[in-house]
């Protein structure tokens, strides 16, 4: 039973932009906190950004001012607009759904983002 499906990853040059999308089943999207995490080779998975059901976002310091998270509650979709990309943004990006109490409901399968010239 697939609940979170990411798309939009790829190869981009430094300074470029990408937009990731995560389509969710309604049962885990509505009323929950949606987030984007990333994991680079040899490193732990880390939070990139999250957004609550009311649309309030939070960002990790390395992406503040460059990335924007948003959600469309009519489409059960969360987005991550990534601008001014840097090589250190290279990672597999995962979509995540959590309850307001922080309980993980589901992870997506991940989408590769590579920033390289």
For each residue, the residues with C-beta under 8 A, 3 or more apart:
1:
2: 5 25
3: 24 25 27 28 97 105 106
4: 22 23 24 25 28 95 96 97 106 107 108 109
5: 2 22 23 24 108 109
6: 9 20 21 22 93 94 95 108 109 110 111
7: 20 21 22 23 111
8: 18 19 20 21 111
9: 6 18 20 93 111 112 113
10: 18 112 113 114
11: 114 115 116
12: 16 17 18 85 113 114 115
13: 16 115 116 117
14: 85 86 87 115 116 117
15: 84 85
16: 12 13 85 115
17: 12 81 82 83 84 85
18: 8 9 10 12 82 85 113
19: 8 79 80 81 82
20: 6 7 8 9 36 79 80 82 93 95 111 113
21: 6 7 8 77 78 79
22: 4 5 6 7 34 36 77 78 79 80 95 108
23: 4 5 7 75 76 77
24: 3 4 5 28 29 34 76 77 78 95 97 106
25: 2 3 4 28 29 76
26: 29 30 76
27: 3 30
28: 3 4 24 25 32 97 105 106
29: 24 25 26 32 34 73 76 78 97
30: 26 27 53 73 76
31: 53 100
32: 28 29 53 97 98 99 100 105
33: 50 51 52 53 97 98 99 100
34: 22 24 29 50 51 69 71 78 95 96 97 98
35: 47 48 49 50 51 69 95 96 97 98
36: 20 22 47 48 49 50 69 78 80 93 94 95 96
37: 45 46 47 48 93 94 96
38: 45 46 48 89 91 92 93 94 113
39: 43 44 45 46 91 92 94 110
40: 43 88 90 91 92
41:
42:
43: 39 40 46 91
44: 39
45: 37 38 39 94
46: 37 38 39 43 60
47: 35 36 37 50 60
48: 35 36 37 38 59 60 63 67 80 93
49: 35 36 57 58 59 60 63 67 68 69 80
50: 33 34 35 36 47 57 58 69 96 98
51: 33 34 35 55 56 57 58 69 70 71 78
52: 33 55 56 100
53: 30 31 32 33 73 100
54:
55: 51 52 70 71
56: 51 52
57: 49 50 51 68 69 70
58: 49 50 51
59: 48 49 63 64 67 69
60: 46 47 48 49 63 64
61: 64
62: 88
63: 48 49 59 60 66 67 82 89
64: 59 60 61 67
65:
66: 63 82 83 84 85
67: 48 49 59 63 64 80 81 82 83
68: 49 57 80 81 83
69: 34 35 36 49 50 51 57 59 78 79 80 81
70: 51 55 57 78 79 81
71: 34 51 55 77 78 79
72: 75 76 77 78 79
73: 29 30 53 76
74:
75: 23 72
76: 23 24 25 26 29 30 72 73
77: 21 22 23 24 71 72
78: 21 22 24 29 34 36 51 69 70 71 72 95
79: 19 20 21 22 69 70 71 72
80: 19 20 22 36 48 49 67 68 69 93
81: 17 19 67 68 69 70
82: 17 18 19 20 63 66 67 85 89 113
83: 17 66 67 68
84: 15 17 66
85: 12 14 15 16 17 18 66 82 89 113 115
86: 14 89 115
87: 14 90 115 116
88: 40 62 115
89: 38 63 82 85 86 113 115
90: 40 87 113 114 115 116
91: 38 39 40 43 113
92: 38 39 40 110 111 112 113
93: 6 9 20 36 37 38 48 80 110 111 112 113
94: 6 36 37 38 39 45 107 108 109 110
95: 4 6 20 22 24 34 35 36 78 107 108
96: 4 34 35 36 37 50 104 106 107 108
97: 3 4 24 28 29 32 33 34 35 104 105 106
98: 32 33 34 35 50 102 103 104 105
99: 32 33 102 103 105
100: 31 32 33 52 53
101:
102: 98 99
103: 98 99
104: 96 97 98 107
105: 3 28 32 97 98 99
106: 3 4 24 28 96 97
107: 4 94 95 96 104
108: 4 5 6 22 94 95 96 111
109: 4 5 6 94
110: 6 39 92 93 94
111: 6 7 8 9 20 92 93 108
112: 9 10 92 93
113: 9 10 12 18 20 38 82 85 89 90 91 92 93
114: 10 11 12 90
115: 11 12 13 14 16 85 86 87 88 89 90
116: 11 13 14 87 90
117: 13 14
